[in-house]
């Protein structure tokens, strides 16, 4: 089913949209099945799961770290880290600079919905944060990430994703390298894509429920 699910979603989307298949609740065997189905972008939100999947997958697969990364844990995954979707603290950027072997493509996590339960920077904090992390050569900020509220209210979802796109567009005037938008999951990726998402994070809709 993984192959059928993946291909069905791929057919809905343009080639500009990268599907990160979230494997955090799934075994190495299931992850390798996804690889055989053509998946090359994987998402993990825990250090242990990230390392397990990175070691198991062939080198041409990318494993994106999509969860909150504690600065003290950066060293454990730094040599394998190529994409981080949750940068919101300078302490993490500093550790990447110290320990990463290569440049890490980073998305600044923005708490667009202003929910107290969510991580990420407030909108007005993003530009100063960008200036603060500019000193780190191995930290390449390529885009913004947000998580929408868990809701069926499409108006709220359109507003959330639209605001992140507007922020990206505004930042591009002075930071043209910020081109990507990481937003949208199994329940709302269609709306995210309507607002320019270039990376979507899909778990259950491809891998099945756990």
N, C-alpha and C positions, 0 to 999 in steps of 0.2 A: 504493500500500500504506500510505502514511503515514496517510491518512484512516481506512482500515479499522482499522489498529492502534490509533490514538488513540480511535476510537469504541468499540472492543472493551474497552479498559481503562476508559474513562469509564462504560460500562454496569455494570462491576463495583463501582463506587464510589458513595458518596453525594456529593451536591453540596457537602458540607463539605470534601471533600478536593480540593486544588488539585494538578493535574499539571504539574510543571515539566518541559518537554521539553528534554532536554540535546542541544544542537546543536554541541558543541565539535569534533567531528570531521567536521562536515558543511558543505557549501557554502552560500552565500547563497541560491542557487536552491532547494536542498532546504529551507532554513529558511523561505523564502517559500511553498513548497508546504505546509509544516506550518501556516503562518498561514492559507492558503486553506482548509485542512482544519478550521479552527476553533480551532487552538492560539493562546492569548494569553499563556501564561507560558513563557518560554524560559530556559535555563540555560547560562551560559558560565563557564569557569574560568581563562581567560587574558585579560589586558587587551586584547590585539590583537583576539581573537575577539569579545570583548564589544563593543568599539567598532564593529567591522565589522557585526555583527548589529544593534546598536542603530540605526545609521545607515540600514540597509537596511529595517528593519521599520517599519510604520505606528506612529503615536504611541499607539494603544490597546493595543499589545503591551507587556508588561513583560519586561525582560531582567534576570534575577537573576544576581548574581555569586556563584558557588557554590564557587570555588576559594580557595586561600590568596592573600590580597591583601597585597603588601608595602606598607609605609607610604609608601615613596617613590613608589609608583605610584598612590596614591589620587588625586592631583591630576589625573591623566590622564583619569580616568573620573568624577570627582566630580559634574560637572554632569548626568550621565546616570544616576547611581546612585540607585535607589529601594529595592532589596532586596540585603542582604549576608548570606550564610548562613554566614560563617566568621569572625566577630569573636572574637578571642581575645587581642588585644594593645591596650593603651591607646594606643600610638603610632598605631594605625590610627584609633581613635576621635577622637583629637586632630586628625588630618589631615582627617577627615570634617567636623569642626566648622569647620575653617579654610576648606575648599574647596567643600563641598557647597552647592548652591543651595537645597535643600529638605531637610526631614527625611528621613533614611534609616532604613527599617525593618531592624533588625539581629537576627540570630539568633546567640547565643553558641555557638561550637563547643565541644563537650564530648567529651573522649576517654574515653567511658564504658568502652570495652573495654581501656583502659590499654595499648594497643599502642605500642611505641616508634616505630613507623614512621608513626604518625598524628599530625596536628596537633590542637590543642584543649587546653582547660583540664582539669585533674583536677577531680573533683567538688567537693573541698573548696576549690578556688580560685574557684568560680563566684560565690558570694555576695560575697566581697571585691571581685571584679572588677565586679560589678554596682554596688556602692557607688562604685567609682572612676570609672566612666563616667557616673554619674548627673549629673555636672556639665556634660555636653555636650548642649546643647539639640537639636542636629540628629541625635543618636544616639538612636533610639527602639528600645529592646530589646523585641521582641515575642514572642520565643520562644527555644527551644534547638534546636541541630542536632547530630546525631552520624552517624558512618559505622560501620556494623557490620563485623565481621570478614568476610572473604571465605570463607564456609564453607557447607556444605550441612547443618550441624548445626542443626536448627530449635530445639533447646533453647538453644543459645548465642544465636541471634537473638532468641528470645523474652526471654531474660534481658537482652540489651543494650537492646532497645527498651523493655522494661518498666522498667528502671532510669532511663532518660531521662524517661519519663512520671512516675515517682515523684519525681524531682528537680524537674520542672516543678511538680507538684502541691504540693510542699513550699515552693518559692519563691513560689508564688501567695499564700500566707498573708500575706506582707509586700509582694509585688510583683504585685498582681492584673492588671497589664497584660501579664504574661508568659503568654500563652494558647496560643501556637503550638508545634508540634513538626515540625521538618523532618527527616525520616528515611525511609529506604527507597529502594531503587533497583530496577532491572529484575528482579533475582534474588530480592529479599526484601520487596518493597513490601506484599505481602498480609499478612505478619506485622506490619510496621510499622503498617499501618492498624488491625489488631486492637488495637494498643496506643495508638491515638489520634493517629497521624500526620495532620497537616493539610496538609502539603506533602510530596509525594513527587517524586523526581528520576528520570525515566525517559529513557534514551537509546536503546539498541539495540532495545528491545522496541517502540518506536514508529518510530524513524528508520531502523532496520535496521543491520546491522553494517558497519563500515568496515575 
